[in-house]
Amino acid sequence: MWYLYGHSRPDLGFALSQASRFTHFPRRSHELALIRIGQYLKGTLDKGMILRPAALDQLCMDCHVDSDFMGLHGKESRDDPVSVKSRAGFIISLNNCPLVWSSKLQDSIALSTMMAECYALSTAMRDVLPLRNLTKTVAKAVGIPEEHVSTFKVTCHEDNDAARTLADMEPGRTTARSKFYDVKVHWFRSHLNEHLTVQRVDTKDQLADIFTKPHDLFALFHFLRLLSHSQVCSST
């Protein structure tokens, strides 16, 4: 299942991440969850992503990042500190082709939605920055014109206004509510420029939403269609 998730079925991310937390102490409920995932796969054999890459007259990378603040609270035992952790998810696409996606609980306990979103954005940037450098190197090696490489743009799509506003502040500035965690998560602000930006995206178009919370089949395939028909690069 993890092989399928990592190669062609990003819609499995949330469910597999939840189930994998109990690998070393499984119960009957976890077995039923795995059966449910298997039934879902059997019923969607003809579903998946159809890659429609944008033209190579430009290079662009898009990162959709999302967080679910205390999504497990009230659903799991309150004696378990994991029940108050938030989940972060992101998906990185190059010229409209998804390359990397992730869904996992955050290491630190967030105290607000803003804090959880900032943690998620910081986590995504750890993959965005090295992947951007790798893309530039590969692009030059395969003969993509220098003018396309030099204008290579990376856009991170964030649906939380507070996190986006804080990310766009120049390094060194902070707010009273974010001061205590600013140093830890906002290391990436020094990398933001005209070629690496954080922009707002409407919640209904947030592709990373499927990695942070459960969805019904209609919602899952709605996001998969967005992935297959994404024209983010063409419109920016």
Backbone bond lengths (Angstrom), bond angles and torsions (degrees), N, CA, C in turn:
res aa  C-N    CA-C-N  psi(-1)  N-CA   C-N-CA  omega(-1)  CA-C   N-CA-C  phi
1 M - - - 1.459 - - 1.528 111.03 -
2 W 1.326 116.41 -39.43 1.460 119.07 177.63 1.519 110.80 -65.68
3 Y 1.328 117.47 -33.44 1.472 120.63 177.16 1.524 109.71 -63.77
4 L 1.328 117.04 -45.60 1.463 120.62 178.34 1.525 110.73 -62.36
5 Y 1.324 115.47 -44.18 1.467 119.73 -179.63 1.524 111.67 -60.33
6 G 1.320 116.72 -43.35 1.455 120.24 -175.69 1.506 114.62 -75.45
7 H 1.347 117.75 -15.92 1.460 119.58 -175.31 1.522 114.20 -112.75
8 S 1.329 118.08 -34.49 1.464 116.75 -174.35 1.521 115.12 -150.77
9 R 1.328 118.80 -5.56 1.452 120.12 -176.17 1.528 111.76 -127.33
10 P 1.316 117.90 72.22 1.471 119.72 178.84 1.514 113.38 -63.33
11 D 1.342 117.55 -17.93 1.459 120.86 179.92 1.521 112.49 -67.23
12 L 1.338 117.67 -11.92 1.465 121.17 178.73 1.529 112.43 -85.56
13 G 1.320 117.41 -8.17 1.460 121.78 -169.99 1.514 114.91 -54.26
14 F 1.318 117.40 -53.43 1.462 120.19 -176.24 1.523 111.36 -62.91
15 A 1.335 117.03 -48.01 1.466 121.30 -176.50 1.524 111.43 -64.00
16 L 1.335 117.19 -43.59 1.471 119.92 -178.75 1.525 111.39 -68.70
17 S 1.315 116.52 -37.78 1.464 119.34 178.89 1.516 110.63 -63.65
18 Q 1.322 116.50 -40.32 1.464 120.18 178.19 1.525 111.04 -65.33
19 A 1.336 117.04 -46.67 1.462 120.95 -177.69 1.527 112.01 -65.70
20 S 1.330 116.93 -36.53 1.464 121.24 -175.57 1.523 112.57 -69.71
21 R 1.302 117.76 -17.08 1.458 120.28 178.03 1.518 111.58 -65.36
22 F 1.338 118.03 -19.81 1.457 121.99 -174.55 1.532 111.39 -114.11
23 T 1.328 116.50 25.54 1.462 120.87 -178.73 1.532 111.96 -58.46
24 H 1.324 116.95 -39.16 1.462 121.15 -174.57 1.534 113.16 -91.07
25 F 1.318 117.38 -4.80 1.466 119.56 177.89 1.534 108.71 -149.03
26 P 1.335 117.05 63.42 1.465 119.82 -176.21 1.524 112.19 -75.60
27 R 1.315 114.53 149.81 1.452 122.00 175.48 1.528 108.78 -123.08
28 R 1.309 115.33 178.01 1.463 120.46 -179.85 1.534 110.83 -60.35
29 S 1.331 117.10 -37.15 1.462 120.45 -179.88 1.522 111.66 -62.92
30 H 1.343 116.24 -33.76 1.466 119.63 178.87 1.523 110.77 -73.68
31 E 1.324 116.04 -35.46 1.457 119.75 175.35 1.533 110.30 -62.45
32 L 1.310 116.29 -42.75 1.465 120.25 178.27 1.529 110.93 -64.16
33 A 1.331 116.25 -34.83 1.466 119.69 178.11 1.526 110.71 -64.95
34 L 1.341 116.86 -41.98 1.467 120.20 178.36 1.530 110.99 -65.22
35 I 1.330 116.25 -38.78 1.464 119.69 176.76 1.531 109.64 -61.89
36 R 1.303 115.68 -41.19 1.457 120.71 179.16 1.532 111.27 -62.32
37 I 1.329 116.15 -42.36 1.467 119.85 177.92 1.522 110.30 -63.45
38 G 1.358 116.25 -41.56 1.460 119.88 177.62 1.519 112.22 -62.53
39 Q 1.333 117.24 -39.52 1.463 121.05 177.31 1.525 110.42 -64.59
40 Y 1.323 115.76 -38.31 1.463 120.65 178.06 1.531 110.68 -62.61
41 L 1.333 116.45 -44.14 1.463 120.45 178.72 1.528 111.18 -64.42
42 K 1.323 116.55 -41.74 1.466 120.48 -179.85 1.524 111.13 -63.57
43 G 1.322 116.08 -35.77 1.450 119.94 -178.71 1.513 114.63 -82.45
44 T 1.337 116.33 -6.98 1.473 119.53 -179.08 1.529 110.87 -126.45
45 L 1.327 116.10 38.54 1.461 119.96 -179.00 1.523 112.18 -61.91
46 D 1.324 116.92 -28.34 1.461 120.39 -177.51 1.527 112.38 -95.17
47 K 1.332 117.03 12.10 1.460 121.15 -179.18 1.525 110.44 -105.91
48 G 1.308 115.21 160.89 1.460 120.04 177.87 1.516 110.85 158.01
49 M 1.311 116.85 -167.91 1.459 121.66 -179.27 1.522 110.58 -95.65
50 I 1.307 115.81 139.09 1.460 122.59 171.58 1.527 106.76 -112.42
51 L 1.308 117.03 114.38 1.460 121.20 -175.45 1.521 110.38 -82.14
52 R 1.321 115.23 126.45 1.463 121.97 176.09 1.526 107.48 -125.76
53 P 1.317 117.52 82.68 1.468 120.22 -176.24 1.523 112.53 -64.99
54 A 1.320 115.11 144.51 1.458 120.87 175.84 1.525 109.35 -72.73
55 A 1.310 115.76 159.98 1.466 120.92 179.84 1.522 110.34 -61.15
56 L 1.337 115.27 148.83 1.466 120.77 -177.21 1.522 112.72 -85.05
57 D 1.350 116.88 18.11 1.458 117.97 174.09 1.526 110.92 -75.36
58 Q 1.346 115.78 -4.49 1.454 121.63 172.13 1.523 108.62 -154.40
59 L 1.318 115.63 154.57 1.457 121.93 176.15 1.516 108.54 -113.26
60 C 1.338 116.90 132.09 1.455 119.37 177.02 1.519 109.27 -150.55
61 M 1.295 114.72 146.24 1.452 121.97 179.21 1.526 108.65 -123.65
62 D 1.330 115.94 137.15 1.461 121.48 179.11 1.522 109.17 -123.21
63 C 1.316 115.37 135.36 1.464 121.28 176.94 1.519 108.33 -124.34
64 H 1.318 116.88 116.92 1.455 122.07 174.32 1.525 107.64 -99.30
65 V 1.313 116.66 126.39 1.461 120.70 -175.34 1.527 109.53 -131.59
66 D 1.334 115.60 140.96 1.456 120.22 -176.67 1.525 109.49 -147.57
67 S 1.327 115.32 162.95 1.466 120.93 178.09 1.518 109.19 -143.81
68 D 1.324 116.18 148.35 1.460 122.70 175.46 1.522 107.28 -115.65
69 F 1.324 116.62 105.63 1.461 121.86 -174.61 1.532 110.86 -70.99
70 M 1.330 116.54 117.53 1.466 123.66 177.48 1.530 111.53 50.29
71 G 1.322 115.73 46.46 1.453 120.11 -176.05 1.516 114.57 -65.29
72 L 1.336 117.57 -22.80 1.461 121.02 -178.81 1.523 112.97 -92.04
73 H 1.323 116.95 -8.14 1.469 120.45 -175.47 1.531 109.69 -65.06
74 G 1.322 115.66 127.44 1.444 120.84 -178.95 1.514 114.03 89.21
75 K 1.336 116.36 -11.88 1.465 121.06 178.86 1.520 112.06 -104.96
76 E 1.331 117.24 -20.48 1.456 122.18 178.05 1.524 109.02 -124.48
77 S 1.311 116.39 169.67 1.459 121.45 -176.56 1.524 111.45 -57.38
78 R 1.303 116.46 131.52 1.461 120.44 179.98 1.523 111.99 -72.51
79 D 1.319 116.97 -11.73 1.463 120.28 175.80 1.526 111.30 -77.83
80 D 1.328 117.04 -14.62 1.457 121.95 -179.41 1.526 109.22 -93.38
81 P 1.354 118.29 118.39 1.472 120.19 -178.70 1.526 113.19 -61.47
82 V 1.334 117.52 -19.57 1.457 120.04 179.22 1.527 111.01 -67.37
83 S 1.327 116.97 -23.19 1.461 120.72 -176.05 1.524 112.91 -65.67
84 V 1.323 117.69 -15.93 1.466 119.97 179.64 1.529 111.84 -107.13
85 K 1.321 116.69 7.92 1.457 119.05 177.14 1.532 110.55 -81.76
86 S 1.312 115.64 152.75 1.456 121.76 178.54 1.518 109.77 -99.17
87 R 1.316 115.88 158.88 1.464 121.17 -179.70 1.522 110.31 -108.02
88 A 1.320 115.82 137.65 1.459 121.77 177.46 1.521 109.72 -114.64
89 G 1.304 115.88 143.01 1.456 120.69 177.44 1.521 110.39 -145.59
90 F 1.318 116.06 147.23 1.461 119.63 176.73 1.522 109.99 -154.36
91 I 1.315 115.38 160.15 1.458 122.17 175.03 1.525 108.17 -140.73
92 I 1.320 116.39 131.97 1.458 122.63 -178.08 1.522 108.77 -112.24
93 S 1.322 116.15 127.45 1.463 121.91 -179.32 1.521 110.39 -120.99
94 L 1.321 115.94 143.08 1.462 122.16 175.59 1.517 108.00 -115.94
95 N 1.323 116.51 118.29 1.469 121.83 -177.03 1.526 111.76 49.75
96 N 1.343 114.02 46.16 1.472 123.14 176.90 1.525 114.23 74.34
97 C 1.316 119.64 7.57 1.466 122.19 177.84 1.525 109.51 -108.17
98 P 1.320 118.98 114.97 1.467 121.48 179.33 1.532 111.68 -60.45
99 L 1.331 116.17 130.76 1.466 121.41 -179.33 1.524 112.51 -113.52
100 V 1.324 116.11 -46.37 1.465 121.26 -173.97 1.521 108.34 -133.67
101 W 1.347 116.19 135.85 1.456 120.06 174.24 1.518 109.06 -142.75
102 S 1.322 115.71 156.68 1.470 119.86 -174.58 1.524 110.47 -153.48
103 S 1.331 115.48 147.07 1.456 122.51 173.74 1.517 107.80 -145.86
104 K 1.328 117.45 115.61 1.459 119.76 179.64 1.524 110.34 -160.76
105 L 1.331 114.74 159.28 1.453 120.20 177.41 1.522 109.85 -72.08
106 Q 1.320 115.50 145.06 1.458 120.06 178.61 1.524 110.17 -75.15
107 D 1.325 115.40 147.34 1.467 120.39 -179.10 1.523 111.73 -67.52
108 S 1.328 116.26 -41.42 1.461 120.67 -177.57 1.524 110.84 -96.20
109 I 1.312 115.96 153.28 1.458 121.41 177.73 1.524 108.96 -85.50
110 A 1.322 116.11 118.79 1.457 121.18 179.58 1.531 109.94 -82.10
111 L 1.333 115.60 144.94 1.456 120.82 -177.40 1.524 112.49 -103.12
112 S 1.321 117.52 -0.74 1.458 121.06 178.89 1.519 108.71 -160.64
113 T 1.325 115.70 164.85 1.465 119.95 176.95 1.520 110.73 -61.51
114 M 1.324 116.14 -40.95 1.462 121.19 178.99 1.522 110.93 -59.20
115 M 1.313 115.84 -44.27 1.467 120.79 -179.25 1.523 110.73 -65.17
116 A 1.333 117.42 -41.96 1.459 121.18 179.31 1.525 110.98 -63.98
117 E 1.325 117.08 -41.03 1.468 121.24 179.37 1.523 110.77 -67.44
118 C 1.309 117.44 -38.68 1.469 120.83 178.44 1.525 110.82 -66.15
119 Y 1.338 116.74 -40.11 1.463 120.50 176.58 1.529 110.13 -61.37
120 A 1.339 116.23 -42.89 1.462 120.14 -180.00 1.516 111.19 -64.29
121 L 1.327 116.90 -42.30 1.460 120.79 179.15 1.518 111.28 -63.35
122 S 1.319 116.73 -41.35 1.462 120.96 178.26 1.525 111.17 -64.11
123 T 1.343 117.11 -40.84 1.460 121.15 178.66 1.523 111.08 -63.25
124 A 1.319 116.84 -42.85 1.460 120.68 179.46 1.520 111.52 -63.44
125 M 1.323 116.83 -37.33 1.460 120.76 -178.51 1.533 112.19 -64.65
126 R 1.314 117.16 -25.69 1.466 119.96 177.96 1.524 111.34 -64.13
127 D 1.324 116.98 -26.14 1.459 120.73 175.71 1.518 112.06 -95.45
128 V 1.330 116.56 -32.51 1.465 120.35 -177.58 1.525 111.67 -63.95
129 L 1.323 117.09 -47.43 1.461 120.24 -174.06 1.530 113.32 -63.87
130 P 1.345 119.87 -51.03 1.467 118.44 177.72 1.527 112.43 -66.15
131 L 1.338 117.91 -32.85 1.462 120.31 178.93 1.526 110.49 -68.49
132 R 1.306 117.21 -34.43 1.462 120.35 175.91 1.527 110.70 -63.43
133 N 1.330 116.84 -45.41 1.469 119.97 179.17 1.525 111.20 -64.54
134 L 1.342 117.07 -39.93 1.458 120.96 178.28 1.527 110.95 -63.51
135 T 1.322 116.60 -41.09 1.465 120.77 179.87 1.516 111.22 -62.41
136 K 1.318 117.45 -41.45 1.462 120.80 178.40 1.524 111.08 -62.43
137 T 1.331 115.74 -42.66 1.469 119.82 -179.69 1.522 111.22 -64.14
138 V 1.326 116.50 -46.24 1.465 120.58 -179.63 1.526 110.79 -66.14
139 A 1.328 116.74 -39.70 1.464 120.63 -179.56 1.531 111.18 -59.85
140 K 1.313 116.29 -42.37 1.464 119.77 178.13 1.523 111.20 -67.21
141 A 1.336 116.53 -36.96 1.466 120.58 -177.37 1.526 112.14 -68.62
142 V 1.334 117.48 -31.63 1.469 120.03 -178.22 1.515 112.32 -93.69
143 G 1.328 116.87 4.50 1.454 119.95 172.16 1.509 116.71 90.84
144 I 1.319 118.40 17.62 1.460 119.99 175.37 1.529 108.46 -69.82
145 P 1.341 117.90 131.99 1.468 121.21 -176.52 1.518 113.82 -51.95
146 E 1.322 115.54 145.24 1.453 121.63 -176.71 1.530 112.10 -61.17
147 E 1.341 117.21 -34.10 1.461 118.48 -178.94 1.528 112.14 -65.43
148 H 1.345 116.65 -27.38 1.455 119.71 176.64 1.530 111.04 -76.67
149 V 1.325 115.63 -36.88 1.463 119.73 178.91 1.527 110.92 -69.65
150 S 1.328 116.58 -39.33 1.461 120.53 -177.44 1.524 112.71 -69.36
151 T 1.333 116.94 -22.37 1.469 120.62 179.03 1.525 111.72 -102.54
152 F 1.327 116.78 12.93 1.463 122.39 180.00 1.524 109.68 -56.61
153 K 1.336 116.75 120.43 1.454 121.22 -175.70 1.519 111.09 -115.10
154 V 1.336 115.75 137.61 1.465 122.53 177.21 1.523 108.29 -117.24
155 T 1.329 116.75 127.64 1.459 121.84 -179.92 1.519 109.65 -122.93
156 C 1.320 116.81 124.64 1.458 122.00 174.85 1.523 108.26 -100.10
157 H 1.318 116.18 124.84 1.460 121.93 -175.59 1.519 109.30 -99.56
158 E 1.316 115.74 117.84 1.462 123.28 -175.41 1.524 108.79 -124.79
159 D 1.354 117.30 129.70 1.463 119.93 -178.41 1.520 113.39 -97.97
160 N 1.322 117.75 4.47 1.457 121.55 177.59 1.528 108.72 -105.10
161 D 1.329 116.62 115.08 1.463 120.73 -174.63 1.522 112.41 -63.19
162 A 1.331 117.31 -37.32 1.465 120.12 -178.43 1.528 110.96 -64.63
163 A 1.333 116.86 -45.07 1.458 120.55 179.72 1.527 110.94 -65.87
164 R 1.328 116.79 -39.89 1.468 119.77 179.71 1.528 110.91 -65.46
165 T 1.331 116.19 -43.10 1.467 120.03 179.50 1.519 111.35 -62.56
166 L 1.325 116.47 -43.14 1.461 120.34 179.75 1.525 111.06 -65.29
167 A 1.326 116.69 -39.09 1.467 120.09 179.80 1.523 111.67 -64.74
168 D 1.325 116.79 -33.21 1.465 120.50 -177.14 1.520 113.29 -81.52
169 M 1.326 117.17 -7.58 1.466 118.97 175.89 1.521 109.82 -68.29
170 E 1.324 116.18 145.96 1.456 118.83 178.63 1.531 109.91 -65.68
171 P 1.335 117.06 150.63 1.470 120.65 -179.87 1.534 111.34 -54.35
172 G 1.312 115.29 133.98 1.459 120.34 -179.17 1.509 113.37 106.58
173 R 1.336 116.48 -28.77 1.459 119.72 177.38 1.521 110.18 -86.99
174 T 1.323 115.28 150.24 1.458 120.32 -179.19 1.528 108.46 -154.95
175 T 1.309 116.18 -178.39 1.461 120.91 175.99 1.523 108.47 -121.56
176 A 1.317 115.91 166.89 1.468 119.60 -178.09 1.524 111.34 -62.30
177 R 1.326 117.26 -35.64 1.457 120.61 -177.35 1.524 112.69 -79.18
178 S 1.315 117.34 -22.68 1.466 119.82 -175.36 1.523 112.95 -104.98
179 K 1.302 117.56 -2.93 1.454 120.67 -173.08 1.521 112.78 -59.14
180 F 1.338 117.68 -38.03 1.460 120.27 -173.12 1.524 113.14 -74.67
181 Y 1.324 119.28 -17.14 1.467 120.14 176.94 1.522 112.70 -121.34
182 D 1.321 117.17 3.53 1.458 121.37 -175.70 1.525 112.33 -60.25
183 V 1.313 117.03 -45.03 1.473 120.75 -176.14 1.520 110.94 -62.92
184 K 1.321 116.79 -35.68 1.467 120.91 -175.08 1.517 112.87 -72.34
185 V 1.333 117.36 -41.43 1.465 119.28 -170.02 1.520 114.70 -106.72
186 H 1.319 117.83 -13.48 1.458 117.99 -174.29 1.517 113.77 -105.92
187 W 1.308 116.26 32.64 1.463 121.56 174.95 1.525 111.20 -63.96
188 F 1.324 117.65 -25.83 1.461 120.66 -173.79 1.526 113.22 -78.65
189 R 1.340 117.94 -9.31 1.460 119.45 -175.31 1.523 112.29 -62.29
190 S 1.326 116.45 -28.48 1.463 119.06 179.05 1.524 112.00 -70.16
191 H 1.335 117.31 -14.37 1.466 121.07 179.23 1.523 112.55 -91.99
192 L 1.328 117.97 -10.77 1.459 120.65 -177.76 1.525 111.00 -75.20
193 N 1.307 115.46 132.04 1.463 122.52 177.79 1.518 108.39 -156.93
194 E 1.350 116.96 -163.15 1.461 118.73 -178.00 1.521 112.47 -67.40
195 H 1.341 117.53 -16.69 1.462 120.94 -179.93 1.530 112.66 -100.50
196 L 1.329 117.45 -7.92 1.460 122.12 177.49 1.523 108.05 -139.54
197 T 1.316 115.99 105.20 1.458 120.70 -172.96 1.531 111.09 -127.80
198 V 1.327 114.93 161.21 1.462 122.71 173.91 1.520 106.99 -115.56
199 Q 1.312 117.01 119.02 1.453 121.89 -177.18 1.520 110.78 -121.82
200 R 1.322 114.85 157.46 1.462 119.94 -179.99 1.527 110.52 -81.82
201 V 1.327 115.66 142.02 1.454 122.12 174.07 1.525 107.67 -130.43
202 D 1.319 116.90 143.49 1.446 120.71 178.27 1.524 110.07 -65.99
203 T 1.315 116.80 144.15 1.459 121.27 -177.21 1.523 112.44 -56.13
204 K 1.331 117.49 -38.03 1.469 120.18 -178.79 1.524 112.44 -68.96
205 D 1.333 117.74 -16.68 1.463 121.98 178.04 1.522 112.07 -107.02
206 Q 1.329 116.95 10.80 1.463 121.21 -179.33 1.530 109.25 -79.50
207 L 1.330 116.76 101.90 1.455 121.47 -175.31 1.526 112.43 -63.90
208 A 1.336 116.99 -27.66 1.470 120.29 -177.41 1.516 112.30 -76.09
209 D 1.324 118.12 -2.10 1.454 120.98 -177.87 1.527 112.45 -62.62
210 I 1.335 117.71 -29.78 1.469 120.12 -178.29 1.522 112.08 -71.96
211 F 1.344 117.65 -12.08 1.460 120.74 -179.15 1.523 113.20 -94.77
212 T 1.328 117.48 -5.37 1.460 119.12 -173.13 1.520 114.40 -116.95
213 K 1.322 118.01 -13.16 1.467 119.89 -177.88 1.521 110.20 -156.38
214 P 1.327 117.09 156.29 1.473 119.67 -179.80 1.518 111.76 -69.94
215 H 1.340 116.08 147.35 1.459 121.99 178.92 1.523 109.14 -135.69
216 D 1.313 115.77 157.88 1.454 118.90 172.13 1.526 108.97 -80.40
217 L 1.327 116.91 173.15 1.458 120.77 -175.95 1.512 112.18 -59.84
218 F 1.334 117.30 -39.86 1.461 120.21 -178.33 1.517 110.84 -60.52
219 A 1.343 115.92 -45.51 1.460 119.88 -178.94 1.523 111.30 -66.38
220 L 1.335 116.87 -40.94 1.465 120.35 179.98 1.523 111.13 -59.26
221 F 1.308 117.19 -48.99 1.458 119.56 -176.74 1.518 112.10 -76.37
222 H 1.337 117.11 -19.59 1.457 119.65 170.62 1.523 109.45 -63.42
223 F 1.333 117.02 -44.49 1.456 120.36 179.53 1.527 111.40 -70.49
224 L 1.332 117.23 -34.50 1.460 119.29 176.67 1.525 110.99 -65.44
225 R 1.326 116.81 -36.36 1.466 119.52 176.08 1.517 110.31 -65.97
226 L 1.330 116.60 -37.87 1.460 119.45 176.46 1.519 110.68 -61.52
227 L 1.347 116.13 -40.47 1.454 119.94 177.50 1.520 111.09 -62.65
228 S 1.333 116.95 -43.56 1.449 121.38 -175.91 1.520 112.43 -70.78
229 H 1.340 116.86 -29.44 1.451 120.28 -175.78 1.527 112.36 -112.11
230 S 1.330 116.21 13.17 1.450 119.39 -177.99 1.519 111.48 -61.00
231 Q 1.345 114.53 129.38 1.449 120.88 177.80 1.520 109.38 -125.20
232 V 1.325 114.86 37.75 1.454 120.23 -176.79 1.522 111.33 -59.41
233 C 1.331 116.18 -44.29 1.460 119.97 -177.47 1.522 111.36 -62.73
234 S 1.321 116.72 -39.13 1.461 120.63 -176.08 1.509 112.09 -69.12
235 S 1.345 116.25 -25.71 1.461 118.75 -173.45 1.514 113.46 -95.32
236 T 1.338 117.99 -5.81 1.463 119.91 -177.58 1.505 110.47 -105.45
